[in-house]
C-alpha cells in the first residue's frame, strides 16, 4: 500500500502532524484507537469519514517510519 496517497502533512493543520487525507484525524490518534483495542468496525463507526484503507495507511505509515528509524544509527 502506498500510504502517501492517504497521509497528509499540513503545517496549519493539527500542528503539522501527519493526518488522514487532510482531515483533522491524526495518524497517532488512529494508532492509539487500535492500540486501545478498538476494533476496526468501532473506529469506522465513530469516524464515518475514515475508510478501511485509511486505517491500513496509518499502519503502513507507522511501519515505514519505524523502518527508517532503525536504519539510522542511534548516537551515543
C-alpha positions as CSV (number, residue, x, y, z in Angstrom):
1,X,0.0,0.0,0.0
2,X,1.2,3.5,-0.8
3,X,0.3,5.4,2.3
4,X,1.4,8.6,0.7
5,X,-2.0,8.7,-1.1
6,X,-3.7,8.8,2.3
7,X,-1.5,10.6,4.8
8,X,-1.0,14.3,4.5
9,X,1.1,16.8,6.5
10,X,0.0,20.4,6.5
11,X,1.7,23.0,8.7
12,X,-1.5,24.8,9.5
13,X,-3.5,21.6,10.4
14,X,-3.0,19.9,13.8
15,X,0.4,21.4,14.2
16,X,1.9,19.8,11.2
17,X,1.2,16.2,12.5
18,X,0.5,13.5,9.9
19,X,-3.2,13.4,9.2
20,X,-5.6,11.1,7.2
21,X,-6.5,12.7,3.8
22,X,-6.3,16.2,5.1
23,X,-8.9,15.5,7.8
24,X,-8.2,16.6,11.4
25,X,-7.7,13.0,12.4
26,X,-4.0,12.2,13.1
27,X,-2.2,9.0,12.4
28,X,-1.3,9.0,16.1
29,X,-5.0,9.0,17.1
30,X,-5.8,6.2,14.8
31,X,-2.9,4.1,16.1
32,X,-4.0,4.9,19.7
33,X,-7.5,3.7,19.0
34,X,-6.2,0.4,17.6
35,X,-3.8,0.0,20.5
36,X,-6.6,0.5,23.0
37,X,-8.3,-2.5,21.4
38,X,-11.0,-0.6,19.5
39,X,-12.0,-2.7,16.6
40,X,-11.8,-1.5,13.0
41,X,-15.6,-1.5,12.9
42,X,-15.8,0.6,16.0
43,X,-13.3,3.2,14.7
44,X,-15.2,3.4,11.4
45,X,-18.5,3.8,13.2
46,X,-17.1,6.6,15.4
47,X,-15.4,8.3,12.5
48,X,-17.6,7.9,9.3
49,X,-15.1,10.0,7.3
50,X,-12.5,7.2,7.7
51,X,-12.2,4.2,5.5
52,X,-10.6,0.8,6.0
53,X,-7.9,1.9,3.6
54,X,-7.2,4.9,5.8
55,X,-6.6,2.7,8.8
56,X,-4.2,0.5,6.7
57,X,-2.4,3.6,5.5
58,X,-1.9,4.7,9.2
59,X,-0.3,1.4,10.0
60,X,1.8,1.4,6.8
61,X,3.0,5.0,7.6
62,X,4.0,3.9,11.2
63,X,5.8,0.8,9.9
64,X,7.7,2.9,7.3
65,X,8.7,5.5,9.9
66,X,9.9,2.7,12.3
67,X,11.9,1.1,9.5
68,X,13.6,4.5,8.7
69,X,14.4,4.9,12.4
70,X,16.0,1.5,12.5
71,X,18.3,2.4,9.5
72,X,19.7,5.5,11.2
73,X,22.1,4.5,14.0
74,X,21.4,6.0,17.4
75,X,24.0,8.5,18.5
76,X,25.9,7.6,21.7
